[in-house]
Amino acid sequence: MGQGEKRPRLSDDPPSAANATAAGSSREEGAGEQLPAHDDPLVQQEQQQQQQQQQGGPATFKSLGLCREICAAAAAAKWATPTAVQQQVIPLALQQLHRLRGADAVQHRDIIALAATGSGKTGAFVLPLLHELLQQSSSSRSRSLTSSSSAFAVILAPTRELALQVFDWVQSLAAAAAAAESTAAAVAAAAAAIRGCCCALVGGVDFSLQALSLAKKPQILVCTPGRLIDHLHRTKGFSVKGCRYIVMDEADKLLCPEYAEEISRLLAAAPKEKVVLLFSATMTSSVCKLNKACLVKPIKVSVDKKTATAPVLLQQFLLLPLKHKWTYAAALLQQHRSFNSIMIFTNTCLAARKLATYLRHMAFDAVCLHGQMTQPQRIGALAKFRAGEVRILVTTEVGSRGLDISQVEFVLNFDVPLSSKDYIHRVGRTARAGRSGRALTFVTQYDVEAYQRIEFALEKKLEEYADLPEEKALAFHERALEALRETELELHEAQEARSNKKRKHNQTNRKRKA
């Protein structure tokens, strides 16, 4: 392809046996479990609701057992009807929370929910939590929401962006629930009980300010694992000894070795009588290990088990030589100028920074998001993209986990993902909540085997993208080379400026010490 080089081809043969075994190791074989019969009338009612839903009966948030205020909050969020995962998880979560309040607390069970990205998992764990807090606040026999030294619920997310997004959802739904009260006095009481009882604990934010927020005794904590453990060790009077509700969003990532120590410490610090909910798009060996080691007779809920990607998502690949990869990126984005929101994924922070800079030199409005940016920079980049100020967000895996940006129309894997899990989470940024979307993966001659492993794990052959002929793409080649030269120069100058600043800072410190 160009200069005597041929476009690489994919073989129809599956990947090697060893690779196939590795790719298929994260498959889940179970479906949703039925709970045993129970004498409690509320439990029986919830089981009947589940059976009706399984038989195809209509489902509403009210029929799932949620109170009027929480149903109103769902309506305010424009959630007309519960999604499949919400229909299955919400009654189970309410049931287990009811058991914890009753005499049969020791009979509670944990929950593992597997569902495609964009299927409504956040609502599945936030709505029953807010319902429970409302029930507690309205009961004179229950403890006050602001008198305990320990939070009632801990929601864990693997990235700061996802944690802050969940925090925003909790705040928004809680405020809507408070506004749905029937009297002004009830509205004020509900607002005090719910809206002010949530705190976000993420890195990159002033630690002392978070400690001040914890001093107000919030009942819901939305955290990244590292910052939560820091506060458990360093913030006086803070504990999770009274925590009854632990959620692990994107559990497959949270249970990787990177977070293993923090998760173990949290579970050890929390009481034995608690409900743990794991949410993930994929079932991994780490989730299975936690199931065997720590979870209490978990109920497994699997939605869209056949595939972890949305059925309305068009997935394609494009074979191209490595040396023309940047040219093809520019040609493709020019071809899709009509798309208002595009996410591009790379495997490294450097590649994300370089690609975003390159695209700006090619006259595309783009920002980058990666783990080496400061927290204000990350928040700013994401805010610009959400607001539509820029069309293109170039990001690493930081942007692939759980972010709900509903308007994303197109996802481009500039680099082939390192695993099928990463692929599922990346392409899950589009085609969310029933909307259609497109995802395209660049595959060079060096990526063929890695890409075949992803197809094998997905159990499907993806369609080859045929709308960008070679001659049309290479028409951008000279311009792309010039933009790459300008990009390299800009990045080099920026690195020199950072090095000089660091050198001056070190010299100043040495003079002060002298």
N, C-alpha and C positions, 0 to 999 in steps of 0.2 A: 504494500500500500504506500504509494509515494516513494520514489527513489529505490525501486526494486524490492521494497519490503511488503510482504503479503499480510493481509489482515489475519490475525490468529483465529483458529477454529476450536470449537469445543467438541470433545469426543462424546459419543453417546454412552460410553462405558461408565459405570459408576466408579467412585473413588476407590482407592485400595481398601482391602478388608480392615486394616488397622484403623484407617481414617474413618471408614464407615462406622465402625464400632464406636469410635469417639464421638462422631457426629450424632449417633443415635442414642447415646447414653442418657440424654436428658428427657426421654419420652416418658409420659405419664400414662399408666394403663387403667386407672380407676376413674369412675364417674362419680356423680354426687351420691353420698350415702344417705340412707333413710335412718332417722333416729328411732330408737325403740319407743314403744307405747309408753305414755306417761299419764299419771293420775291427775296432774294439775290441769284445770280447765283451760287456762291460758295457753299452755303448751299444746293441748289437744286442738284448740282453735287454730294455732299457728300451723300445726301439722296438716289440718284440713285445708288451710289456705294453700300450702305447698302442693298438696295433691290436686287441688283445683287448677292451679297454674300448670302443673305437669300434664293435665288432661286438656289443656288448651283454653281454660276459662279466662275471662278478662281479668287483668291485674291493674290495680291502682295503688298509689302510695298508702292510701287509707286501708285497703284490703291487706296490705303487708303488716299492719299493726301499728303504724305510726300515728301519733296524735295530730290533732287539727293544726297546731302551730307549725309542726314540721312539714306537714303536707303543703301548707301555705308557703313555707320557705322553698320547697321543691318547685312549686308553681312560679315563685318569684325568680327562680333560677332558669325558668323556661324548660323545666323537665316535665313534659306533658304526661308521660307514662314511664314507669320503671323499666330499665333495661333488663336483659336476661340475667346478668350477674346480680343486679340489685334485687330482682325477684327471688333469687335463691338465697342470697347472703343476708339480707335485712331481717327476715323472720328468724333465721338461725341466730344472728347476733342478738336480737331482742330476747330470744329465748334463753340464751346463755347468761345475759345480763340479769334477767329475771331470776334465774337460778342462783346467781351470786347474792342477790338481795334476800333470798328465801332460806329455808332451813336445809335445802338440798344443795348447798353451794359446792359440796365436794363432788357432786355428780356433773359438774359443768364439763363442757368439751370445747376444744379449740377448733379453729376453722382454717382450712387451706383453700383458697379460691384461685383457680386458673382461668384467665379470660384474656381475650385479645386486647391490645392497647386501644384506648379510645372507647371502651365498652361501658364506662361508667363506674369504675372501681372506686373512685374517690367518694361518690355519693353512697356507695354500698357500705362504707365504714363510717362516714361522717354523720349521716342521717340517724342511724340508731344510737350513736353516741350522744348527739344533741337531744334526742328523744329521752334518753335515760337521765340526762342532767335536768331536763325540764320536769321529769317525774320526781326526781329527788328534791328539786327546789319547791315543788308544790306539796310535798309531804312534810308535815310537822315532825314526823318521827325520824326522818332522815337527817344526816349531818348537813351542816351549812356548807355551801359551796365555797365560802371564803374563810372558813375557820380551820381547815385542815392544813397541816404543814406539808402535806404530800399531794401531788397531782393525782387526779382520778384516771387520766388517760395519757399515754405517750404514743405519739405517731412518729415513726421513724422513716426517713427518706434518704437515699444514698447521695443526693446532690443538694446543694444549697438552693438552686433554682426550683427544684421540685418541692422541697420543704416550704419555701416561701409561697409557692403556688397553692399548696394544700392549706397553709395558714390563711391565705386570702379567702379560700373557699369556706373555711370554718367561720371566719369573721362575717363573711357575707351571708351565709345561711343562718347563722345565729342572730344577726341583726334582723333578717327577714322574719324569723320565728318570733322574735320579741315584738316586732311591729304587728304581728297577727293576733296578739292578745285582745280580748274583748273590751277592756276598760283601760283608761289612761294609767291608773295605778298599777294594773297588771302588766301593762307595757313597760313601765318603769322598773318594776320588780324583775321581770323577765330579762330586760336589758342588763340590769345589774348582775343577774345570776349567770347569764350566758355570754353576752357580748364581751364583757371585760375579763373573762376567765380563760383566755387563750394567750399563749406566749410562744414565740418562735425562738429557738436556740440553734443558730447556725454560725459557722466560722466566718471570719472577715468582718464581724460586727463587734463593737465595743463590749468587752466581757462584763465590765462593771455596770453598764446600763442593763444588760440582761439580768444580772444579779438583783438589781433594783426591781425589775419586773417580777422576778421570782419571789421577792419579799411580799408581793401583793397576793400570794397564794393562788396562782392560776390553776385551774383544774384540767386544762388541756395543754399539753406541750407538743409542739411540732418541731422535730429536731433532726439534725444530722448526728450520727453516732458519736463522733469525736467530741463535739462541743457539749453534748449531754453528759458524757463521762467526766469531762473537765469540771462541769458545775457540780456533779455529785462529789467530786474530790475536794473542790476548792470553795464552794459557796456554803457558808455556814447556815445550818438549819434546813437545807434543802435535801430531800430524799424522795424515793419512789416507793416507800414502804406501804403506802396506801393505794398504790396504782392497781386498778382492776381491769384495765382495758389497754392492751398493747397491740399496735398495728405496725406491721412491717410492709410498707409499700415498696414495690420493686424488690421483693424478697430475694430473688435469685442473685441480685447484686449485693444486697445487704449481707447475705450469708456467705459471700466469698471470703477467702483468707484475709483480705484487706481490712475487713471489719469484724473478724471473728472474735478478737479479744474484747472489743467494746460491746458486742451483742451478748457475750457470755457474762460480762460484768453487770449489764442491765438486768438480765434474767435472774442472776444471783441476788441482786439487790431488791427485786420486786417480790411481793408476797406469793405464796404458793397458790392461793385462790384468786386467780385472774383469768381473763379470757385473752388468748393470743390469736390474732388474725394475720395470716400471711396472704399477700396478694402478689401475683406475678403473671406474666404472659407465658412463662415457660417453667416447666418442672425440672429442677436440676438435682444433681447428687447432693449438693449442700442443703437444699430444702428437705430432701429425703433423710439426711443425717439428723437435722434438727427435729424432724418429725419423730424419729426413733428415740432421740435423746431427751427432749424437753417437752414436747407437746402432749397434751392430755387427750387421748382417744380422738384425734382430730377428725372432723367431718370434712370430706373432700368434695369440693364443688368444682366442676369442670364445665365451662361454657365454650362452645365452638371448639371442641376438642380436636377435630380433624385438622384444623390449621390455626395458628396463633396470629395470623394476619387477617385484616378485615376482608370480607368477601367482595366489597365494592372497590377494592384497591387493585389497580392495573399495575402489575409488576413486570418489568422488562430489563434486559441487559444489552450492553453495546460493546462489541469486541473492537479493540483499537490498539495500535502499537503504542508503547510507552512514550516514545519520543514526540508523539503528537497529542498527548493527553491534554495538555493545557490549551492547545488549539481547538480541540473538540469541545472542551468546556465552554469556551467563548462562543463557538458556533451554535452549540445547543441552547445556551441562554439567549442568544440573539433570536433563535427560532421560537423560543417560548417567551417572548417579550410580553405577551398577553397575560401571562401568569402574574398575579399581584403579590404572591407570597411563596418563596422558594427556600428550602433548607438544603444545604450542601454539607455532607459529612466527610471528614478526613480522619486519619488514624493518629495524627500527632498535633500538638499545639503549634509547632513550627509550620507545618503544612497549612493549618487553618489560617494562621497569620499571613503567610505568603499568598495563599489563594485569595483571601479577601483583599489584600493590597493589589494583587494582579487584576482582579475584576474591576477595582476602582480605576486602574489605569486603562482598562478596556471600556470605560464609560458606563459601568454597571454600578448601581448604588448597593453597596454591600458592607456589612459589619461582621466581625468575628466574635465568637464566644468560646473560651477555653479555660482550663484550670489554672493557667499561669497569670490570668488577669486578676486585678484586685476586685473585691466584692462590689464597690461602686461602679467599676467599669463593666462588670458582668451584668449588674442590674440595669445600667444605662443601655447597653447593647440590646438586651432582651426587651426593654421598654420601647426602644425605637422600632424594633421589628414588630412587636405586638400592635403598636399604634399605626403601623403602615408607613412610617417615615422612610424606611428602607425596604426594598423588595426581597433582599437576599440575606440570609443568615448563614455564615460559614462556621461550622462548629465541630467539636470532637464529641466523644461519647457523653460529655457533660450535657449536651442538648438533646440526647436521645431518650432520656429516662423520664417518662411520665408527663412531660410538659404538654399542657393542653392549649395549643394555639390553633383554634378551630379553623382559621382561614387558610392554613397551609395547603396549597394546591399541588405542589410538586416536591419530591425529595430526590436528590441526586447523591448517590454514593460515589464520590470522587475517588475514594480508596475503597477497595473491597473490605467489608467488615472482617474482623479477626475471628468471629464465631457466628453461628446461626442465631444465637441469642441477641448479639449486637445488631444483626441484620433486622430481626423482628422488631426490636425497639426503635431502630432508626426509621424504618418505613412506616412504623406506627404513628409517626408525627403527622401523617396525612390520612385521609379517609377516616376521619374520626366522627363518632356520633351519627353514623349513617350516611355521612357525606361521601361523595366519590373522591378519588385521588389517584395520583400516578407516582410511581417510584422507578427510578432507573439506576442501574449499577454499571460503572465503567469497569471493564475486564480487559487487562492487558495480557500480553503473552506470558507474563510471569504470575498471573493471578488465576489461571485456569483451574488448577487443582483446588485452591482455596474456595473458589466460586462453586465448583462441583460439590464440595462438601456441604455448602449451604443449601444447594438444591436437594441434595440427598436428605438432609435434615428436614426440609420443608415437605418432602415427599411429592414434589411437583417439578416439572420442567417449565422454566419461565420463557416467555416470548422474547425473541430477539427484536430489538428496536431497528426499524428499517426506514425511518423517516429522515435520516441525515446522511445523504450520499457522501462518499469520500471527497469528491471534487468540490462539493459545497462547503464541507468542513475546512478543507485545505485552502480555501479562498481567504481564510483568516490567518494563515500561517505567518506571513511577514509581519503583520500587525501584532500578532501574539508574541513573536520573538522580541519585538521592540518593547512591548509591555513587560515582558519578563526581565529584560535588561534594566528597565526603570525600577521594577520591583526589587531586584537584587540590590541595586544602588540605594534605594530608600531604606531597605532593611539593614544594610551594612552601616549606613549613616546613623540610624537609630541605635544600633548596637554600640557604635563608637560613642555616641552621646551618653548612653547608660554607663559604659565603662569609665568614661571621664568623670561623670558625676560620682560614681562609686569611689574612684581613686581620690577625688578631692575630699570626699566625706571621710575616708580612712586617714588621709593626711591631717585633717582637722582634728580628728580624735586622738591621733598620736601627739599632736602639739599640746592638746589639753592635758593629756596624761603626763607629758614632760614638764 
